[in-house]
Amino acid sequence: MERFGRSRELKGGAGRARGVRSGAGRRAGAPLRLSVPLLGVLAVAAFALCFWHSYYDSAFMGLIYNDAQDYASIARNVASGRGLISQYLTPLSLAHFGVPQPDVWRAPLWPLLLAAFQRVFGFIDEASALAGGFCFAAGAALTFLLGRRWFNTPVALAAAALCAFSGQLLSFSISGLTEPLAVLLMAGWLYLLTAAPLSPWGPFLAGLGGGVFYLARYNALLFFLPALVYLWWVRRPRREPRPDLGAPFGAGRKGDALQGAAGGRRRAAFAAPAALFVLGFLLAAGPWLWRNCALTGNPFFSLQQYEPVMFTRTYPEYSLYRRAEIVDVAGFLLSHLEEVGEKVAAGWGEFAGGFWKPEFTGVALPVFILFLLSLALPLDASFPAQRGVRPLLISCFLLQLAALLPLHYIPRLFIIFAPLYAIYACGAVWQLAAGGLRLLRLPAVSAAVLAAALLAAFTISGVRANYPDFHPEPPGPHPRSLRAEAISDVRRALSPDRVVVSDSGHIFAWYGERYALKLPYSPADLPEVARLAPVGALFLSNWITWNSPDADPAWVEVYLSRPPALHGLRLAKVYPDGSLLYLAD
């Protein structure tokens, strides 16, 4: 039973793996055999992709999220050779740049991947979904690899199944949002990071993976300090007891020298991996940091840096994006502590209220409960390869939460932890089953078979409790068809370098291939945005009464009163649904 349950052990500070029967490693001198892990990876990826395709055929309804349409629009510019150019603008971004405008809002990796799929499949919604499906299948395969490294093959297969059948992960996989890529890169980074102690260049590869992860999610930067602590902890030389030299004279100096040498080795055990990690990160993310520094003077610049002041009484919702003004974020936070406290409290309430829900965790409630139980189980003795991983994961989770509460709490950003919940929940089931069966003094093979059967039963129940909905209720007519006439009218009326201002700007940027500006805060702001950008049209949809709660109610008055002229724009068309199109004189 012990032989079946163990995965890998690290020997001393050097971190060499001792060969064990079911682990990810091999005995020294044994021939390299890739058949078992490689076949497992291929099988898991193939199954996940096939199941994903059946879900995609039934559930995909096009890109229904604004952010997904924005990513697709940026990707088309890349695929068309125009570079990382954003066609969806905001008044806030106009305060920094004119038109055309470099993308200074979104992380670049997802648009770059989408561009590759658009080059193959065309500039269609389906290309975004296919990119998500690729990441979904690859993420399931990496879940298998992580489960096998940290625990064993049965745990790896069970965790991969829980992810492959996760209703939330499948829903995100066809959304066109960054979640499937973020899940994949989180798992890939952890795979490289937890392999780092086994190789002198492991920290460099972990930093490289971290840099790629950062290019998909800027908040990945939060995880790097826990990663460096983990690298130091698993690679540190063990503390040697102070020697008793037996002589009253000179012993102190020799003992101190030995302790000083040990301290130097411990410092080197942190400094060298940290330097390699940072080097790997800069190799991957350096070009993007240099580009941002050249454009803005700040390598880490993003419009998202203004979000700490949003969702406050001064700037409700995303209203600052509607204003062409640059705010001193640090000064605002210091002078509006009460508002920031209210924002943090509201975010905490949303977090606490959704903590147990599959929409937050991505797994069924029993699976999440078993994950929480695994945090207290003595797993290290049976599965040494996962030593230090649980504190690392807890630190990453808490740091992300602590950062998002004052920034902007978004529950879906925590979906990257879903494969880790599945792995540790399955590991807990195996550990509990193995411990219980060991008390019965069963033969090792019989105990292993029974433990695998119990794990399979748990997996099936977890899958059934979180099975995807193959026929979700459509939210209504797709924007592509709902606004088809307006998109066509704008394309005929405006040259590609002109801008349409709209409360539905993402639709014109992606489906109309036109520069589109987020509706400014107030109609009175139109002259200012027209000074910053070549405004050629204004489209107010019949959704204006509800889809812009952070804008001045004066926009609803404009929609209802239908003035024949508005700040240099004339009313050109009223659509059957009540939407309005204004064109520049």
Steps between C-alpha positions, in 0.01 A plus 500: 500500500779741586676421177186573300425824679839671495581733212845658542738603772755777505833404652656777709571846369609381158146382436588182311206271445505148639344253262165361610255275331210734423675840495572741219874429525714195424784319675849622431648310211166358384409547133275797425144381447246755383225260405288519817492880554498577129215262428313635801544859387390422146201298618383768742546778243321304228208411725469858632506638146233257379274575794562871458402481132168336585435778752606766250261362236208526739574804713700751294292809416772736382699760691249646741746673737630851430853409604501199266406724207776742595761222513383373161527851354858542624586156364370592156730800493793272583398242239456777242849637560395818680656394830357508851256781425177545692193603303288528813596826668404674822510869588758407765724340239461807278647706783822299443496424126326605184377291206628250394568381851732227627341248730573625851215323675516128427786259561636391158523120505131415450461735198819354352365146537163607358678657204659164418159330503346783294766455236389136470123523547424860401376807685203328658372439852571131466876565482493634857307196621742260329794672668322455833439133422869446427594656835230301678632166371861597570400611851341160570822330385710721729265424787578134439874570504479702820290237671744230397801698621353599833307177571457203265332389178154420644484843665620663178232331289225583749601868521522529122150352471357750751647783291399356163137476614490828693203705389673826588827420322308388191289814502809720516666293227251621237462853636788666316631626836851438635399246765590179309845638419548618860406156637746337260784737585443479875530121479799521266680747723443284807626198308824681418529650846460172687748336262754776565667329800596206278718698259761776531313696231158423647453850652581654161231290332255587778574870447456455126162338559412778743582761236272330250229482767542873566442573132156344538412626847674797657400383848737203456765741630344458845598132506871550447599578859337178631672319212841629605435402861398153381818466292712602797319261734530190282860572395641624828782301662393334819613671817795320654522480882766717655803274562638450849875522441581424863767768540444810713718716275447545129182292491283806486678640199494170312136434588404851398687458174315179425167659584591801287582274207165325542326838508681598183383182331144574608523851357642360178217247493263795468705744293594265216148362434353850536744639242426217258126544554514873428720438196246255360215743567679785323580282201130425450341828606788740430397599144150590620637694798738687270217583260284640782793699636566650156132595464423625851822516700370223725577135409199379701253758367141394436170684511406246767726690740214751535252242626585547871311832485200348322199340667505778757252776570714748306540272197214246504537180299743552207410870462863618498549323165233742369700808601796646314688582818812359662459433871769477765408154628720503810380847597137401453537190715664696783238776492195273460568229756134470595393436141779248452395326821143476373627351174713241681207409726270455200759280327548292813124452530483376141796269559356355822156456343634308200787310663322164498334531161621303195481825302793616713690176551438327168440168680210338684452585867612154630820531296573842645433377854745212448755752372463704820537181702818415309662817636506338844594144401857367550564441130873568498605162634320307226547753222826694554487664156222732614692628803474874518238518226201554727651806675593632156144464370346650812737798476415556134127485573518741794726745316263511204205556729683773693588675174157471338300633794636856469547467123175339384374165620424275201402143601586339167868586545518224765406229250874443445504307830232250389743227380688530829181449700432187294852360543513546876143379553583178315828475690308531827260222398793275413680575827189438710413182312856370522518571873169332569578193292843469658330442834327197349842350417403425142764397246656800325345421162152447642524819703612695194211367293246588769650848544478554124137383504412745779676779314309412181169513689592841644597627155175384343297672771705819456446495125125442533464786749675746267406366157474769230173624352511407132205723417538828692227756471599758235514854640311630196581586139872512437637856466642406161148453360321744729716793383569378147327796334676757717838331444442511125391866509807603702735312269353680199497842667842501666847454358717252698685781678185660646356415840145404599399588856256249648371322806558182294848583377641146519252391232620762252867432575474124439213449256521839329882523493483866596653705777240518774505716811338415830219743568647795693357579839272779382372643168682818601829307464451442125692815393800392711515147358449644150810712562698188594369266228340534153140431604276425202188346653303442819287191545266474798341158528165422659709342782613844615236504773669212686843410358684818607421544871831680559423771241318830550118451481506787248574234235161340565339843459675538164378156394142577601484856360685427172641848437560563128857619570746435779843667526571500127320171432166475318235236544527282188285197581257358754489120496185292555616404852548867590879514463643827368779574253658847489756590234752783491414796280 
